[in-house]
Amino acid sequence: MKQFELGTENLKIFSATVQELAERDKSVYVVTSDSRGSGRLVSFGDAFPDRIIEVGIAEQNLVGIAAGLASTGKIVFVVSPACFLTARALEQIKNDAAYSDNPVKVIGISAGVSYGALGSTHHAIHDFAALRAIHNIDIIAPADNFETQQAILAAAKTEHPVYVRLGKRPMEHLVDPETPFQIGKAIQIRDGSDVAFVACGETVYQAAEAAELLSTNGIQARVISMHTIKPLDRECLLKTARECKAIVTVEEHSIFGGLGEACASVLLQTGLSLPFKIVGIPDEYTITGKQLEIFSHYDISGKGLAGIAKSLLSKW
Amino acid sequence: MQRIEIQKKSIEYRKKILTYIKKANAGHTGGSLSCIDILNVLYNRILNVSPEKFSDPNRDRYIQSKGHSVEALYVVLADRGFFPESDLETLCQYQSHYVGHPTRKVHGIEQNTGALGHGLSISVGLAIAGKKDRLNYRVFTLLGDGELVEGSNWEAALTASHYDLDNLIAIVDRNALQITGKTKDVCNTEPLVQKFEAFGWLVQCVDGHDFDAMERTLQSVPFEKSRPSLLIANTVKGKGISFIENIANWHHKVPSDEQFDLAMKELEDT
């Protein structure tokens, strides 16, 4: 079976990319809520002490200040744990960034269940659902180091608000670094037409693992990194639905309101029906454990996803 | 502009506020009437901003955190030539940009507001940007006194003094009423002066309907170097119309035909 080479944390790629951007462009700013350490931004702070604005533990104020800064033409990355940023400051994201169209780059760190055993207060499995219902903010969950770097570069250029969600686990390299990256354009990691995994963020690796396992059983699985949850790549999704026999969506998010339901909506409203399963965190008190233990518990693992795919195909 | 002229302007503004609220059959009557004299002084005496200058990076910024009193802002912006006053005929009508809270689709409006407790943080961001860019613009934000119960204001107040933002001036439209009743009965914010002073601000109080006093005070900002300034403007909700003044129920009540005629007559006789 193919082994994927291990890279580094997407967070570190994020901070290195922002630092490179800041070296070239004096308008790049970072705004943090006592989160420069967890955002891997200590080096940025040392290099550009005048361009890191520390707000303290006050997420509402954090996003409001970032919006004010961004309205003067600065490229502003606001960095805070996704669990607090997209819940406590949701109204500031909705009004001060999205509605006022201040192009804040909202960076949710340690997203999903990255904080694992710290419990549900520290989990962000609601962020896609909350932000999908807000007009004028793109939602990106990069899978690996390459997608992270590209997402940050693209976010810096975009003239509207964007949310990028990052985890803290060192990630395997999944995407060929020659692949063109565009917000809203999914990346196919592996071809196959028996079943397709449409995954995002740090679960794409588990989907790729599942595809490897399935291939040993003669089942060819396609793996799509749907790095942009909004705007969703409808074209890619519909092509996948037409060419594959079943679709499994995978996300580090509640099964409600995230990637899976976004895909289901497109498929159903296009009149496409095929065996379909949303895999994510179910609507329950999330189990305690490390990120990968939580993943495995909810079948977000190579073995778990391969089993789900086989079960779906058996109904086809 | 002489004192008599600015007083006359406020009377005209009040007539227009009532006219457009009446026409739209919607709006925030009490609060618009309490803050209109503040806006009059700001836009006609203090702010370095005009329709021609609105894209100038060094223009003064005005952020109306108490967005619901947008009718006051609309009539002043129209008077200052940001848009034809006739646009206000569409206030709150189907497909109009003249929404019941400020939006940037209207020329002259800096930020979309309306959800309370947002304007001060945005203003802090703008003030930090001014310092970073070494521009000498000032940022003025208007807060409601009921709005001050929103915790985000206090987060922003902390940051403003932490960063020595003497280019930031917050004005509280202290009309002492909110939709439910007296502000002190809903959730007492007193002693407001000491609270802001404890947060590192320099505070002054003024009669929010005394043009000379407001102009004098606002021309003296910052009240102290390296500190943010807070001006508590003591106002009367519904100011100018006897039967609207100091009645919480007029927060967003629209005058009847009879009340409208009576109000216009009172303003004519002022």
Interface residues (C-beta under 8 A of the other chain):
Chain A: Y29 D50 R51 I53 V55 G56 A58 Q60 N61 V63 G64 I65 A66 A67 G68 L69 A70 S71 T72 G73 K74 E91 Q92 N95 D96 Y99 S100 D101 N102
Chain B: P57 T103 R104 E110 Q111 N112 T113 G114 A115 G117 H118 L120 S121 I122 S123 V124 G125 L126 A127 I128 A129 G130 K132 D133 G151 S152 E155 A156 L158 T159 H162
